[in-house]
Amino acid sequence: MPTTPAPQKTVALVVRHNTADIEKPVAGIVDYLQGAGYRVVFETETAAHLGLPGIAAMSAAEIGQTACAAIIMGGDGTMLGIARQLAPYDVPLIGINQGRLGFMTDIPTERMIPVLDDILSGKSKAEKRTLLEGRVMRAGVTITYGLAVNDVVVARGAGAGMVELKVTVDGHFMYNQRSDGLIISTPTGSTAYALSAGGPLLHPNLSGIVLVPIAPHALSNRPIVVPDSSEIVIEIVSGRDVSVNFDMQTFASLVHGDQITISRSPNCITFLHPEGWSYYDTLREKLHWNEYPSDEGKLT
């Protein structure tokens, strides 16, 4: 009996908008993938911006239902945007860095084809990352829902005074805090805004959520890591022009008495890295831990 050919695997491409001279590397990836027998599709907005003929466009939901992997060309912002949308589908993500830091988009453009070849042939390291989900409650009604790969940030408006927040964890009162705001971060987000506010670095394999005050009034208010099984409730006690955002995207203006309930999302995202990839190598490169002050100018 004749054998039925295996169905063609689909790989999606997501490309950061308005990236100069991106057409040539994109065409190189498309040629490689098609030559390797994959069906290539573009995420809808990528297709609209690039306009390359002969490549089908798909929404994030369609990619989630169809693709065996998604390749993201851009910076960490591009990765954050598509990761939130694809999280319910568990599509592995491969990041090619077209940005600056690139904690999540970690493959350099000049090495992308050989690295992609290794990853898609199974020579890769899969890494799971957790997300946060949050709901803004007003008088018992949900007014905003959001997902965050990096962080949920409650903060005062520009020019406004300090905000006072009541923080409860698993039903236990933690503190009333006066500050410029509060960052609630995943381990992934510990290298982002939370780090600049003085928070600790959390290895991605840790099961924790870090709470980092932004310029607290009391110096005794320090960052704390709680289990990622926790439910965190933040109530707005006082302050003007207070807002909440999820990965600096979903935004809601808050009033006194509003509560933000934050917990770990049931969904995860999966990053595929080259064999031999190390989180510590990434930290060393991106945070310049391998650089030392020059001896020039030292007193002898």
CORSULJO-V651338 format. One record per pair of residues at least 4 apart in sequence whose ideal C-beta (glycine too) atoms are under 8 Angstrom apart, sorted by the first residue. I is the first residue (numbers start at 1). J is the second residue. Records with the same first field share a line. If there is no record, write none. Layout:
I->J, J
This chain:
8->37, 38, 39
9->37, 38, 39, 68
10->38, 39, 40, 41, 66, 67, 68
11->33, 38, 39, 40, 41, 67, 68, 69, 70, 71, 120
12->40, 41, 42, 43, 58, 63, 66, 67, 69, 70, 71, 91
13->26, 29, 30, 40, 41, 42, 43, 46, 55, 70, 71, 73
14->42, 43, 46, 70, 71, 72, 73, 74, 78, 82
15->19, 22, 26, 42, 43, 46, 49, 50, 72, 73, 74, 78, 98
16->22, 73, 74, 75, 77, 78, 98, 99
17->45, 46, 49
18->49
19->73, 74, 98
22->26, 50, 73, 98
23->27, 50, 52
24->28
25->29, 73, 96, 109, 112
26->30, 50, 52, 73
27->31, 52
28->32, 112, 113
29->33, 71, 73, 96, 112, 113, 116
30->34, 40, 52, 55
31->35
32->36, 113, 116, 117
33->38, 40, 116
34->38, 40
36->117, 120
38->120
40->55
41->55, 56, 57, 58, 63, 66, 67
42->46, 47, 50, 52, 55, 56, 57, 58
43->47, 57, 58, 59, 60, 63, 70, 82
44->48, 57, 58, 59, 60
45->49
46->50, 57
47->51, 52, 55, 56, 57
48->57
58->62, 63, 66, 67
59->63
60->64, 82, 85, 86
61->65, 85, 89
62->66
63->67, 70, 86, 89, 91
64->85, 86, 88, 89, 91
65->89
67->91
68->91, 92
69->91, 92, 93, 94, 120, 272
70->82, 86, 91, 92, 93, 94
71->94, 96, 116
72->78, 79, 82, 93, 94, 95, 96, 105
73->78, 96, 98, 105
74->78, 79, 96, 98, 99, 105
75->79, 97, 98, 99, 100, 101, 102, 105
76->80, 99, 101, 102, 103, 104, 105, 192
77->81, 99
78->82, 98, 99, 105
79->83, 93, 95, 104, 105, 149
80->84, 104, 149, 150, 247, 249
81->85, 249
82->86, 93
83->87, 93, 104, 131, 149, 269
84->131, 147, 148, 149, 247
86->91, 93, 269
87->131, 147, 265, 267, 268, 269
88->267
90->267, 268, 269, 270
91->270
92->126, 270, 271, 272
93->104, 269, 270, 271, 272
94->107, 116, 119, 271, 272
95->102, 104, 105, 106, 107, 271
96->105, 107, 108, 109, 112
97->102, 105, 106, 107, 108, 109
98->105, 109
99->105
101->286
102->106, 286
103->188, 191, 192, 282, 286
104->188, 271
106->273, 277, 282
107->111, 112, 115, 116, 274
108->112
111->115
112->116
113->117
114->118
115->119, 274
116->120
117->121
118->123, 124, 274, 275
119->123, 124, 272, 273, 274
123->274, 275
124->272, 273, 274, 275
125->272, 273, 274, 275, 276, 277
126->270, 271, 272, 273
127->204, 270, 271, 272, 273
128->268, 269, 270
129->149, 186, 187, 188, 204, 268, 269, 270, 271
130->186, 187, 188, 207, 228, 264, 265, 268
131->147, 148, 149, 186, 264, 265, 267, 268, 269
132->147, 148, 151, 152, 184, 186, 209, 246, 262, 263, 264, 265
133->145, 146, 147, 148, 262, 263, 264, 265
134->145, 146, 148, 152, 184, 244, 246, 260, 261, 262, 263
135->142, 144, 145, 260, 261
136->142, 143, 144, 145, 244, 252, 254, 258, 259, 260
137->141, 142, 143, 258, 259, 260, 261
138->143, 255, 257, 258, 259
139->257
143->252, 258
144->244, 250, 252
145->250
146->152, 244, 245, 246, 249, 250
147->246, 247, 250, 265
148->152, 186, 189, 246, 247
149->186, 188, 189, 247, 269
150->185, 186, 188, 189, 192, 193, 247
151->183, 184, 185, 186, 189, 192, 193, 194, 246, 247
152->183, 184, 185, 244, 245, 246, 260, 262
153->181, 182, 183, 184, 193, 214, 244, 245, 248
154->163, 165, 181, 182, 184, 234, 236, 242, 243, 244, 254, 260
155->163, 180, 181, 182, 214, 242, 243, 244, 245
156->160, 161, 162, 163, 180, 181, 239, 240, 241, 242
157->240, 241, 242, 243
158->241
159->241
160->239, 240, 241, 242
161->239, 240
162->178, 179, 180, 217, 239
163->178, 179, 180, 181, 236, 238, 239, 242
164->176, 177, 178, 236, 237, 238, 239
165->176, 177, 179, 181, 182, 234, 235, 236, 237
166->173, 175, 176, 234, 235, 237
167->173, 174, 175, 176, 177, 182, 211, 232, 233, 234, 235
168->172, 173, 174, 232, 233, 234, 235
169->174, 226, 230, 231, 232, 233
170->230, 231
171->231
174->224
175->221
176->237
177->182, 213, 216, 217, 218, 221
178->216, 217, 218
179->213, 214, 215, 216, 217, 221
180->214, 215
181->213, 214
182->211, 212, 213, 214, 234
183->189, 193, 194, 197, 199, 210, 211, 212, 213, 214
184->209, 210, 211, 232, 234, 262
185->189, 190, 192, 193, 194, 199, 202, 209, 210, 211, 212
186->190, 202, 209, 228
187->202, 203, 204, 205, 206, 208, 210
188->192, 204
189->193, 194
190->194, 195, 199, 200, 201, 202, 210
191->195, 201, 283, 286, 287
192->196
193->197, 248
194->199, 210, 212, 223
195->199, 201
197->212, 213, 214, 215
198->212, 223
199->210, 212, 223
200->210, 223, 225
201->283
202->206, 208, 210, 225
203->279
204->279
206->225
207->227, 228, 229
208->225, 226, 227, 228
209->225, 226, 227, 228, 230, 232, 262, 264
210->223, 224, 225, 226
211->223, 224, 225, 226, 232
212->223
213->221, 222, 223
216->221
217->221
226->230, 232
228->264
229->264
230->263
231->261, 262, 263
232->261, 262, 263
233->259, 260, 261, 262
234->259, 260, 262
235->257, 258, 259
236->242, 254, 255, 256, 257, 258, 259
237->256
238->256
239->256
241->253
242->253, 254, 255
243->251, 252, 253, 254
244->251, 252, 254, 260
245->249, 250, 251, 252
246->250
254->258, 260
273->277
277->281, 282
278->282
279->283
280->284
281->285
282->286
283->287, 289
284->288, 289, 290
285->290
